[in-house]
Amino acid sequence: MSNLITLASLRISEANPNHHLWNNNGTWFLHYTVYPTPFTKERIRRSLGTKDVKVARERRDNFFNQLAKQSAAPVAADQFAVA
């Protein structure tokens, strides 16, 4: 059994205020990539449920803030099996 720890990492272009945002026929989506294993990746698109880019930016920022909080949360030692 292997011990895997998932850490969040974001690449953000400060020159692009719409980073990780994608407009699909007027509705804004959050677009990002996750790496479930060291050898695979998965592209995720989640609707932000808005046609307003300012609301989409807020929802994107809230999502990434929650993700950062989860990755920074302490992990109990009993959650991992030691091989």
N, CA and C of each residue as an Amber inpcrd file, in Angstrom:
protein
   249
   0.8470000  -1.1730000   0.0000000   0.0000000   0.0000000   0.0000000
   0.8910000   1.2340000   0.0000000   0.5580000   2.2110000  -0.8280000
   1.3600000   3.4330000  -0.8770000   0.6260000   4.5710000  -0.1800000
   1.3870000   5.5050000   0.2980000   0.8320000   6.6850000   0.9460000
   0.8960000   7.8400000  -0.0400000  -0.2580000   8.3660000  -0.4370000
  -0.3000000   9.5000000  -1.3380000  -0.8700000  10.6970000  -0.6070000
  -0.2350000  11.8220000  -0.7740000  -0.7190000  13.0650000  -0.2020000
  -0.9850000  14.0120000  -1.3610000  -2.1760000  14.5810000  -1.4070000
  -2.5410000  15.4870000  -2.4740000  -2.3190000  16.9160000  -2.0240000
  -1.5950000  17.6660000  -2.8210000  -1.3390000  19.0640000  -2.5320000
  -1.8720000  19.9080000  -3.6810000  -2.4330000  21.0360000  -3.3340000
  -2.9460000  21.9380000  -4.3590000  -1.8220000  22.8210000  -4.8690000
  -1.8270000  23.0360000  -6.1640000  -0.8670000  23.9210000  -6.7870000
  -1.5910000  24.6770000  -7.8870000  -1.4500000  25.9810000  -7.9080000
  -2.1300000  26.7930000  -8.9020000  -1.1250000  27.5900000  -9.7110000
  -1.3610000  27.6370000 -11.0090000  -0.6040000  28.5170000 -11.8800000
  -1.5490000  29.6380000 -12.2860000  -1.1990000  30.8550000 -11.9260000
  -2.0770000  31.9920000 -12.1730000  -1.3100000  33.0600000 -12.9290000
  -1.8860000  33.5010000 -14.0330000  -1.3110000  34.5980000 -14.7910000
  -1.9560000  35.8900000 -14.3160000  -1.1690000  36.7400000 -13.6820000
  -1.7030000  38.0010000 -13.1790000  -2.1210000  38.9270000 -14.3190000
  -1.5900000  38.6990000 -15.5020000  -1.9530000  39.5140000 -16.6510000
  -3.3320000  39.1520000 -17.1960000  -3.8720000  38.0080000 -16.7760000
  -5.1680000  37.5460000 -17.2720000  -6.1490000  37.4280000 -16.1040000
  -7.0660000  38.3890000 -15.9480000  -8.0100000  38.3310000 -14.8260000
  -9.0130000  37.1860000 -14.9550000  -9.0870000  36.5740000 -16.1210000
 -10.0320000  35.4740000 -16.3390000  -9.3440000  34.1080000 -16.3700000
  -8.1920000  34.0070000 -15.6990000  -7.5130000  32.7160000 -15.6730000
  -8.4360000  31.6600000 -15.0820000  -8.3830000  30.4790000 -15.6120000
  -9.2050000  29.3380000 -15.2080000 -10.6890000  29.5350000 -15.5030000
 -11.0390000  30.5600000 -16.2570000 -12.4320000  30.7720000 -16.6320000
 -12.6020000  30.5010000 -18.1150000 -13.7560000  29.9610000 -18.4630000
 -14.0480000  29.6040000 -19.8440000 -15.4980000  29.9580000 -20.1050000
 -15.7470000  30.7220000 -21.1560000 -17.0970000  31.1390000 -21.5060000
 -17.6440000  30.1830000 -22.5650000 -18.6960000  29.4720000 -22.2170000
 -19.3260000  28.5270000 -23.1290000 -20.7350000  29.0180000 -23.4370000
 -20.8890000  29.6400000 -24.6020000 -22.1840000  30.1650000 -25.0430000
 -22.8150000  31.1020000 -24.0150000 -22.0030000  31.9310000 -23.3920000
 -22.5110000  32.9300000 -22.4710000 -22.4630000  32.5390000 -21.0070000
 -22.3080000  31.2570000 -20.6920000 -22.2240000  30.8080000 -19.3040000
 -20.7640000  30.5620000 -18.9580000 -20.3530000  31.0760000 -17.8030000
 -18.9610000  30.9380000 -17.3750000 -18.7330000  29.6230000 -16.6490000
 -17.6160000  28.9790000 -16.9780000 -17.2030000  27.7200000 -16.3830000
 -15.8320000  27.8930000 -15.7450000 -15.5880000  27.1030000 -14.7140000
 -14.2720000  26.9980000 -14.0990000 -13.5650000  25.8440000 -14.8020000
 -12.3680000  26.0800000 -15.2850000 -11.6250000  25.0740000 -16.0390000
 -10.2680000  24.8870000 -15.3810000  -9.9840000  23.6520000 -14.9410000
  -8.7040000  23.3810000 -14.2850000  -8.3180000  21.9310000 -14.5110000
  -7.0900000  21.5890000 -14.1770000  -6.5680000  20.2330000 -14.3780000
  -6.1480000  19.6620000 -13.0340000  -6.4960000  18.3960000 -12.8030000
  -6.0550000  17.6820000 -11.6090000  -5.1990000  16.5030000 -12.0430000
  -4.3370000  16.0730000 -11.1450000  -3.4340000  14.9580000 -11.4050000
  -3.6930000  13.8860000 -10.3480000  -4.6520000  12.9610000 -10.6090000
  -5.0010000  11.9590000  -9.6010000  -3.8710000  10.9870000  -9.2820000
  -3.0000000  10.7500000 -10.2240000  -1.8090000   9.9340000  -9.9910000
  -0.6370000  10.6510000 -10.6490000   0.5760000  10.2420000 -10.3400000
   1.7240000  10.8990000 -10.9890000   1.7690000  10.6960000 -12.5030000
   0.9640000   9.7750000 -13.0260000   1.0350000   9.4370000 -14.4460000
  -0.1950000   9.8500000 -15.2340000  -1.2100000  10.3960000 -14.5760000
  -2.4330000  10.7520000 -15.2770000  -2.8630000  12.1680000 -14.9360000
  -3.6730000  12.7430000 -15.8160000  -4.2610000  14.0380000 -15.5340000
  -5.7050000  14.0360000 -16.0100000  -6.4840000  14.9160000 -15.4320000
  -7.9010000  15.0100000 -15.7730000  -8.2760000  16.4820000 -15.8420000
  -8.8840000  16.8660000 -16.9610000  -9.3520000  18.2410000 -17.1040000
 -10.7710000  18.3340000 -16.5700000 -11.0080000  19.3170000 -15.7170000
 -12.3020000  19.4960000 -15.0780000 -12.9010000  20.8110000 -15.5580000
 -14.1680000  20.7640000 -15.9350000 -14.9240000  21.9720000 -16.2550000
 -16.1790000  21.9440000 -15.4110000 -16.3690000  22.9930000 -14.6030000
 -17.5360000  23.0880000 -13.7250000 -18.2630000  24.3890000 -14.0230000
 -19.5560000  24.2970000 -14.2350000 -20.3340000  25.5020000 -14.4880000
 -20.3550000  26.3700000 -13.2420000 -20.1690000  27.6570000 -13.4420000
 -20.2700000  28.6060000 -12.3490000 -21.6790000  29.1880000 -12.2750000
 -22.5370000  28.7900000 -13.1950000 -23.9470000  29.1550000 -13.1490000
 -24.2260000  30.6360000 -13.2840000 -23.3980000  31.3290000 -14.0590000
 -23.6060000  32.7590000 -14.2290000 -23.1660000  33.1960000 -15.6200000
 -23.7680000  34.2770000 -16.0750000 -23.3570000  34.8940000 -17.3320000
 -22.5750000  36.1810000 -17.0720000 -22.4120000  36.5350000 -15.8000000
 -21.7130000  37.7490000 -15.3840000 -20.2660000  37.3960000 -15.0350000
 -19.3180000  37.9940000 -15.7490000 -17.9080000  37.6600000 -15.5420000
 -17.4370000  38.0490000 -14.1390000 -17.9790000  39.1230000 -13.5610000
 -17.5600000  39.5140000 -12.2140000 -17.9960000  38.4800000 -11.1840000
 -19.2020000  37.9600000 -11.3230000 -19.6920000  36.9050000 -10.4300000
 -18.8660000  35.6320000 -10.6380000 -18.5420000  35.3330000 -11.8900000
 -17.7260000  34.1530000 -12.1990000 -16.3560000  34.2530000 -11.5350000
 -15.7490000  35.4210000 -11.5560000 -14.4380000  35.6080000 -10.9130000
 -14.5450000  35.4000000  -9.4050000 -15.6100000  35.9200000  -8.7900000
 -15.8180000  35.7240000  -7.3510000 -15.9650000  34.2480000  -7.0140000
 -16.7710000  33.5390000  -7.7940000 -17.0020000  32.1130000  -7.5400000
 -15.7370000  31.3100000  -7.7610000 -14.9550000  31.6750000  -8.7720000
 -13.6720000  31.0130000  -9.0020000 -12.7470000  31.2240000  -7.8150000
 -12.6490000  32.4640000  -7.3580000 -11.7780000  32.7720000  -6.2310000
 -12.2190000  32.0410000  -4.9650000 -13.5260000  31.9700000  -4.7270000
 -14.0470000  31.2310000  -3.5710000 -13.7010000  29.7480000  -3.6610000
 -13.8310000  29.1770000  -4.8590000 -13.5060000  27.7610000  -5.0530000
 -12.0440000  27.4960000  -4.7300000 -11.1440000  28.3160000  -5.2700000
  -9.7210000  28.0960000  -5.0400000  -9.3240000  28.3950000  -3.5930000
  -9.9980000  29.3500000  -2.9470000  -9.7370000  29.5990000  -1.5270000
 -10.1310000  28.3880000  -0.6820000 -11.2710000  27.7780000  -0.9880000
 -11.6990000  26.5700000  -0.2660000 -10.7100000  25.4360000  -0.5030000
 -10.2460000  25.2930000  -1.7250000  -9.2740000  24.2570000  -2.0570000
  -7.9800000  24.4660000  -1.2710000  -7.5460000  25.7040000  -1.1630000
  -6.3220000  26.0050000  -0.4160000  -6.4960000  25.6820000   1.0640000
  -7.6650000  25.9870000   1.6130000  -7.9290000  25.6790000   3.0250000
  -7.8940000  24.1770000   3.2670000  -8.4810000  23.4110000   2.3410000
  -8.5070000  21.9510000   2.4870000  -7.1060000  21.3690000   2.4130000
  -6.2780000  21.8780000   1.5180000  -4.9290000  21.3210000   1.3790000
  -4.0290000  21.7470000   2.5290000  -4.3760000  22.8470000   3.2010000
  -3.5660000  23.3190000   4.3330000  -4.0220000  22.7150000   5.6530000
  -5.1690000  22.0430000   5.6590000  -5.6970000  21.4640000   6.8960000
  -4.7760000  20.3500000   7.3680000  -4.5360000  20.2490000   8.6810000
  -3.6900000  19.1710000   9.1950000  -4.3450000  17.8080000   8.9720000
  -3.5160000  16.8300000   8.6980000  -3.9920000  15.4690000   8.4440000
  -3.6410000  14.6040000   9.6440000  -4.6270000  13.8940000  10.1720000
  -4.3860000  13.0130000  11.3240000  -3.5050000  11.8460000  10.8970000
  -2.5950000  11.4400000  11.7670000  -1.6590000  10.3560000  11.4600000
  -2.3720000   9.0340000  11.2190000  -3.5400000   8.8240000  11.8450000
  -4.2410000   7.5610000  11.6710000  -4.9660000   7.4450000  10.3420000
  -4.9200000   8.4980000   9.4920000  -5.5560000   8.4360000   8.1850000
  -4.6790000   7.7210000   7.1650000  -3.4090000   7.5020000   7.4940000
  -2.4980000   6.8650000   6.5690000  -2.0040000   5.5410000   7.1170000
  -1.9430000   4.5590000   6.2530000  -1.3720000   3.2710000   6.6380000
   0.1060000   3.3080000   6.3190000   0.9110000   2.8220000   7.1980000
   2.3610000   2.8040000   6.9820000   2.7370000   1.4230000   6.5060000
   3.3950000   1.3720000   5.3660000   3.7580000   0.0780000   4.7750000
   5.1160000  -0.3610000   5.2600000
